[in-house]
Amino acid sequence: MVDFGVHRVTRTWLGRALYDALDTLGVTGTSMYVYAVALSDASVDRSPPDDVALDIVRASELSVQPDEDFEDLAPADFVAIARDAGARPAAELCEGDVDAVRGWAFLTLERPVEVGELAATVRFDGAYLWHLYVDPEDRGRGVGSALLARALSFAAEDRVDAAYALVAKDNVPSQRAFEARGFDVVDEVAYYRAFAWERRHGPLHRDREYSL
């Protein structure tokens, strides 16, 4: 994969603000890769840096919400949390501990999920990993890969056979993190809207459930 550095422009707060402003006006578009891995082939041997600890907690048991994306979780979903190694376990964190959170990845097991960027609701036949985030100060230290490894290990314990993710084509850092854990691109999907005009492309728009 050739990296032209496009993500450095499009994945900034300014790029996101422009995207949101256009979306409010009725103009939006996204193109994403569908990533997948058989859990028997996934790489789950990545540990976080010594100053970071990882937890898996059910969304219904999580009191801290570091970002508005947490509102999209269903009670039965799970969150892999990266936190300060000296902080309390994720299930015991409260809003006052938000600065101790260093990153997260959401994990959904076989339920329909609304993907706002695609204006579609899909169900993956297995585990779905979404909203991978790492604090900017911790990027490049392996925290994202460790979060994914922990989530994949947990998903395998629940006896699902495969894991999936959707990654924007301009999000090169996330693509690298997923590929390092054994994920491969298996499809592409896109959605574009300009006022009343819409165009959809890819299997997630045709079938309710996605499987390998």
Long-range contacts (C-beta under 8 A, 24 or more apart in sequence): 1-172, 1-175, 3-172, 6-170, 6-172, 7-170, 7-171, 7-172, 7-173, 10-170, 11-170, 11-171, 11-173, 26-193, 26-194, 26-195, 27-193, 27-194, 27-195, 28-191, 28-192, 28-193, 29-190, 29-191, 29-192, 29-193, 30-117, 30-118, 30-168, 30-190, 30-191, 30-192, 31-168, 31-169, 31-188, 31-189, 31-190, 32-117, 32-118, 32-166, 32-167, 32-168, 32-169, 32-188, 32-189, 32-190, 33-166, 33-167, 33-168, 33-169, 33-175, 33-185, 33-187, 33-188, 34-164, 34-165, 34-166, 34-185, 34-186, 34-187, 34-188, 34-189, 34-202, 34-203, 34-204, 34-210, 35-164, 35-165, 35-166, 35-167, 35-175, 35-178, 35-179, 35-183, 35-184, 35-185, 35-186, 36-162, 36-163, 36-164, 36-165, 36-183, 36-184, 36-186, 36-212, 37-152, 37-162, 37-163, 37-181, 37-182, 37-183, 37-184, 38-161, 38-162, 38-212, 39-126, 39-127, 39-152, 39-155, 39-156, 39-160, 39-161, 39-162, 39-163, 40-156, 40-161, 41-182, 42-152, 42-156, 42-163, 42-181, 42-182, 42-183, 43-149, 43-152, 43-180, 43-181, 43-182, 44-149, 44-150, 44-152, 44-153, 44-156, 44-181, 45-149, 46-142, 46-145, 46-146, 46-148, 46-149, 46-180, 46-181, 47-146, 48-82, 48-142, 48-143, 48-146, 48-147, 49-138, 49-141, 49-142, 49-143, 50-85, 51-84, 51-85, 52-82, 52-83, 52-84, 52-85, 52-102, 52-138, 52-141, 52-143, 52-146, 53-82, 53-83, 53-84, 53-85, 53-87, 54-80, 54-81, 54-82, 54-83, 54-146, 54-147, 54-150, 55-80, 55-81, 55-83, 55-89, 55-90, 55-91, 56-80, 56-81, 56-90, 56-107, 56-150, 56-151, 56-154, 57-81, 57-89, 57-90, 57-91, 61-91, 62-90, 62-91, 62-93, 63-93, 63-94, 63-95, 64-90, 64-93, 64-94, 64-95, 64-97, 64-98, 64-101, 65-95, 66-98, 66-101, 66-104, 67-133, 69-106, 69-131, 69-133, 72-106, 72-114, 72-131, 73-106, 74-108, 74-111, 76-109, 76-111, 77-106, 77-107, 77-108, 77-109, 77-111, 78-106, 78-107, 78-108, 78-109, 78-151, 78-154, 79-104, 79-105, 79-106, 79-107, 80-104, 80-105, 80-107, 80-147, 80-148, 80-150, 80-151, 80-154, 82-134, 82-138, 82-143, 82-146, 82-147, 101-135, 102-134, 102-135, 102-138, 102-143, 103-132, 103-133, 103-134, 103-135, 103-138, 103-143, 103-144, 103-147, 104-131, 104-132, 104-133, 104-147, 105-129, 105-130, 105-131, 105-132, 105-133, 105-144, 105-147, 105-148, 105-151, 106-130, 106-131, 107-151, 107-154, 107-155, 109-155, 109-158, 109-160, 110-160, 112-208, 115-166, 115-204, 117-166, 117-168, 117-191, 118-166, 118-189, 118-191, 118-200, 118-204, 118-205, 119-191, 119-193, 119-198, 120-191, 120-200, 120-204, 120-205, 121-208, 122-204, 122-208, 122-209, 122-210, 123-208, 123-209, 123-210, 124-164, 124-209, 124-210, 124-211, 125-162, 125-209, 125-210, 125-211, 125-212, 126-155, 126-160, 126-161, 126-162, 126-163, 126-164, 126-211, 127-151, 127-152, 127-155, 127-158, 127-160, 127-162, 127-163, 127-164, 128-163, 128-164, 128-165, 129-163, 129-164, 129-165, 129-178, 130-165, 130-166, 132-165, 132-174, 132-177, 139-173, 144-173, 144-174, 144-177, 145-177, 145-180, 145-181, 148-177, 148-178, 148-181, 149-181, 152-181, 162-211, 162-212, 164-210, 186-212
